[in-house]
Amino acid sequence: MTVAPIRIPLSQLARGQRATVECSALDSLPNEHRCLLAAMGMGEQCEVRVCRPGTPCIVQIDRTRLGLPHGIADRIMVTPIESTSP
């Protein structure tokens, strides 16, 4: 039996935690928000790292940092990436 990956709101991640965003995770956002996030690098299978939780929620995508209002970070569903450190 295959267990589906756990998806949680981006706003629930802690500082330093990483996660994967799937394109479908942005479907609950208005089209103009999806287009703006895509232009800033948040797209299909993108990996984000939380630099600062809260408002704004600051995430890093590659070398770009984005500040997201809580209302948007709360609607972006992500799959946390397990830490590989012992």
C-alpha positions as CSV (number, residue, x, y, z in Angstrom):
1,M,0.0,0.0,0.0
2,T,1.4,3.4,-1.0
3,V,0.9,6.3,1.4
4,A,0.2,9.6,-0.2
5,P,2.6,12.4,0.8
6,I,1.4,14.7,3.5
7,R,0.5,18.2,2.2
8,I,0.3,21.1,4.6
9,P,0.0,24.9,4.2
10,L,3.3,26.7,3.6
11,S,2.4,28.9,6.6
12,Q,2.8,25.8,9.0
13,L,6.5,25.2,8.2
14,A,9.2,26.2,10.7
15,R,12.3,28.3,10.0
16,G,14.8,26.3,7.9
17,Q,12.2,23.6,6.9
18,R,12.1,22.7,3.2
19,A,9.2,21.6,1.1
20,T,8.1,21.0,-2.5
21,V,5.3,23.0,-4.1
22,E,3.3,21.3,-6.9
23,C,1.6,23.5,-9.5
24,S,-1.8,22.1,-8.4
25,A,-1.0,23.4,-4.9
26,L,-1.5,27.0,-6.2
27,D,-5.0,26.3,-7.7
28,S,-6.8,27.9,-4.8
29,L,-5.1,31.2,-5.4
30,P,-6.5,33.9,-7.8
31,N,-5.0,33.8,-11.3
32,E,-3.1,37.0,-10.8
33,H,-1.4,35.7,-7.7
34,R,-0.5,32.4,-9.5
35,C,1.0,34.3,-12.4
36,L,3.0,36.6,-10.1
37,L,4.3,33.7,-8.0
38,A,5.3,31.8,-11.2
39,A,7.2,34.8,-12.5
40,M,9.2,34.9,-9.2
41,G,10.1,31.2,-9.5
42,M,7.3,29.3,-7.6
43,G,6.3,26.8,-10.2
44,E,5.9,23.1,-10.9
45,Q,7.9,20.9,-8.4
46,C,9.7,23.9,-7.0
47,E,11.5,23.6,-3.7
48,V,11.2,26.3,-1.1
49,R,13.0,26.9,2.2
50,V,11.4,28.9,5.0
51,C,13.7,31.8,6.0
52,R,11.2,33.3,8.4
53,P,7.8,32.0,9.4
54,G,5.0,34.5,10.2
55,T,3.8,37.6,8.5
56,P,5.3,38.0,6.0
57,C,6.4,34.4,5.5
58,I,9.8,34.7,3.9
59,V,10.8,31.8,1.7
60,Q,13.7,31.1,-0.5
61,I,13.5,29.6,-4.0
62,D,16.9,29.0,-5.5
63,R,18.6,32.4,-4.8
64,T,15.4,34.4,-4.6
65,R,13.6,35.3,-1.4
66,L,9.9,36.1,-1.4
67,G,7.8,37.7,1.3
68,L,4.3,36.2,1.3
69,P,1.3,37.5,3.3
70,H,-0.1,35.0,5.7
71,G,-3.3,34.7,3.6
72,I,-1.4,33.5,0.6
73,A,1.1,31.3,2.5
74,D,-1.8,29.7,4.2
75,R,-3.3,28.7,0.9
76,I,-0.2,27.3,-0.7
77,M,-0.1,23.5,0.0
78,V,3.4,21.9,0.2
79,T,4.9,18.5,0.9
80,P,7.6,18.8,3.6
81,I,11.1,17.4,2.7
82,E,12.5,15.2,5.3
83,S,15.8,16.4,6.7
84,T,18.8,14.1,5.9
85,S,20.8,15.2,9.0
86,P,21.1,12.7,11.9
